[in-house]
Amino acid sequence: MSCSVCVSAFGDQLLWDLRSQVMLADLIRLLCEHFGTLDQAKQFRTELQMHRRKPGEALDGLYNEICRLMSLAYPGPTTGFVNVVGRDAFLEALGDQSLRVRILDKVPTTMEEALRIALNLEAHDRS
């Protein structure tokens, strides 16, 4: 699962919901309304830094929300820097320092790897 999957799923839903004769300008307007503008990137970066996992929230739900905020805060192609920022934002959003350290011990390089490790650790903790 990657952030592009989150964005792609939204794009697929958006295209599905649109009538077949949609104008390009309408599509661009809808995408801008959903994803915001470059001027809003700073606001979304702040939201990304402040976001924390809600009680009972599933890890994949948290992951999807961090993906959404990442795509808004850092529009454009994904770079190595953006991967690290996403990973760190996900780990911080966990709100559990012990889990964060246990995940970092496994040296994840991407948010996807951090999610996989977190899912495994939570599954082991439950059993």
PATIBA-931997 format. One record per residue (C-alpha): residue number from 1; residue in one letter; x, y, z. Coordinates in nm, 4 decimals. Example, Ala and Ser with C-alpha at 12.3 -4.5 7.8 and 13.67 -1.06 7.14 Angstrom:
BEGIN
 pos code        x        y        z
   1    a   1.2300  -0.4500   0.7800
   2    s   1.3670  -0.1060   0.7140
//
This chain:
BEGIN
 pos code        x        y        z
   1    m   0.0000   0.0000   0.0000
   2    s   0.1431   0.3393  -0.0877
   3    c   0.0322   0.6994  -0.0750
   4    s  -0.0198   0.6918  -0.4494
   5    v  -0.2759   0.4168  -0.3867
   6    c  -0.4673   0.6545  -0.1558
   7    v  -0.4632   0.9283  -0.4180
   8    s  -0.5459   0.6824  -0.6952
   9    a  -0.8440   0.5475  -0.5030
  10    f  -0.9791   0.9009  -0.4654
  11    g  -0.9148   0.9711  -0.8342
  12    d  -1.0934   0.6527  -0.9374
  13    q  -1.3925   0.7387  -0.7163
  14    l  -1.3987   1.0941  -0.8508
  15    l  -1.3975   0.9710  -1.2101
  16    w  -1.6623   0.7116  -1.1308
  17    d  -1.8910   0.9772  -0.9793
  18    l  -1.8532   1.2181  -1.2702
  19    r  -2.0803   1.2006  -1.5673
  20    s  -1.9197   1.0692  -1.8829
  21    q  -1.9174   1.4054  -2.0632
  22    v  -1.7192   1.5971  -1.7992
  23    m  -1.5130   1.8916  -1.9156
  24    l  -1.1437   1.9064  -1.8304
  25    a  -1.1951   2.2375  -1.6488
  26    d  -1.4568   2.0722  -1.4238
  27    l  -1.2206   1.7871  -1.3415
  28    i  -0.9385   2.0298  -1.2582
  29    r  -1.1730   2.2335  -1.0376
  30    l  -1.2844   1.9225  -0.8469
  31    l  -0.9274   1.8054  -0.7959
  32    c  -0.8222   2.1500  -0.6706
  33    e  -1.1172   2.1590  -0.4316
  34    h  -1.0203   1.8218  -0.2876
  35    f  -0.6433   1.8514  -0.2805
  36    g  -0.6149   2.2265  -0.2221
  37    t  -0.3564   2.4630  -0.3632
  38    l   0.0137   2.5111  -0.3134
  39    d  -0.0677   2.8055  -0.0855
  40    q  -0.2390   2.5653   0.1536
  41    a   0.0608   2.3312   0.1774
  42    k   0.1904   2.5035   0.4921
  43    q  -0.1470   2.4537   0.6645
  44    f  -0.1460   2.0848   0.5719
  45    r   0.2127   2.0428   0.6947
  46    t   0.0999   2.1792   1.0320
  47    e  -0.1967   1.9389   1.0354
  48    l   0.0423   1.6558   0.9494
  49    q   0.2720   1.7439   1.2411
  50    m  -0.0194   1.7705   1.4864
  51    h  -0.2161   1.4623   1.3801
  52    r  -0.2360   1.1812   1.6361
  53    r  -0.3978   0.8405   1.6309
  54    k  -0.7456   0.8386   1.7804
  55    p  -0.8334   0.5798   2.0481
  56    g  -0.9320   0.2575   1.8751
  57    e  -0.8235   0.3843   1.5313
  58    a  -0.6859   0.1094   1.3084
  59    l  -0.3289   0.1469   1.1866
  60    d  -0.4364   0.1374   0.8227
  61    g  -0.6852   0.4187   0.8898
  62    l  -0.4072   0.6264   1.0446
  63    y  -0.1829   0.5398   0.7497
  64    n  -0.4485   0.6543   0.5010
  65    e  -0.4976   0.9844   0.6830
  66    i  -0.1217   1.0479   0.6897
  67    c  -0.1099   0.9655   0.3161
  68    r  -0.3872   1.2164   0.2516
  69    l  -0.2131   1.4880   0.4506
  70    m   0.1211   1.4081   0.2840
  71    s  -0.0284   1.4477  -0.0632
  72    l  -0.1708   1.7849   0.0410
  73    a   0.1358   1.9064   0.2314
  74    y   0.3919   1.7932  -0.0270
  75    p   0.2276   1.8033  -0.3707
  76    g   0.4223   1.6718  -0.6643
  77    p   0.6481   1.3731  -0.7189
  78    t   0.7535   1.1681  -0.4184
  79    t   1.1201   1.2080  -0.3285
  80    g   1.3457   1.0419  -0.0740
  81    f   1.2925   1.3417   0.1537
  82    v   0.9150   1.3099   0.1309
  83    n   0.9384   0.9362   0.2099
  84    v   1.1326   1.0130   0.5281
  85    v   0.8921   1.2894   0.6284
  86    g   0.5980   1.0535   0.5732
  87    r   0.7577   0.7770   0.7745
  88    d   0.8384   1.0127   1.0609
  89    a   0.4897   1.1681   1.0532
  90    f   0.3323   0.8220   1.0703
  91    l   0.5551   0.7167   1.3609
  92    e   0.4851   1.0379   1.5510
  93    a   0.1107   1.0107   1.4844
  94    l   0.1082   0.6721   1.6575
  95    g   0.1200   0.8601   1.9872
  96    d   0.2995   0.5651   2.1483
  97    q   0.6688   0.6250   2.2129
  98    s   0.7364   0.2617   2.2988
  99    l   0.5802   0.1358   1.9739
 100    r   0.7616   0.4087   1.7804
 101    v   1.1006   0.2969   1.9180
 102    r   1.0250  -0.0709   1.8507
 103    i   0.9387   0.0153   1.4897
 104    l   1.2503   0.2300   1.4471
 105    d   1.4604  -0.0630   1.5754
 106    k   1.3555  -0.2459   1.2561
 107    v   1.4925   0.0475   1.0473
 108    p   1.1982   0.1153   0.8129
 109    t   1.2887   0.3441   0.5233
 110    t   0.9343   0.4251   0.4125
 111    m   0.5957   0.4801   0.5692
 112    e   0.4749   0.1558   0.4083
 113    e   0.7491  -0.0416   0.5840
 114    a   0.6690   0.1328   0.9136
 115    l   0.3020   0.0373   0.8721
 116    r   0.3883  -0.3267   0.8012
 117    i   0.6142  -0.3446   1.1068
 118    a   0.3533  -0.1707   1.3263
 119    l   0.0848  -0.4155   1.2135
 120    n   0.3108  -0.7111   1.2946
 121    l   0.4052  -0.5726   1.6364
 122    e   0.0431  -0.5012   1.7296
 123    a  -0.0593  -0.8495   1.6181
 124    h   0.2166  -1.0025   1.8354
 125    d   0.1151  -0.7841   2.1306
 126    r  -0.2465  -0.9051   2.1037
 127    s  -0.1512  -1.2740   2.1001
//
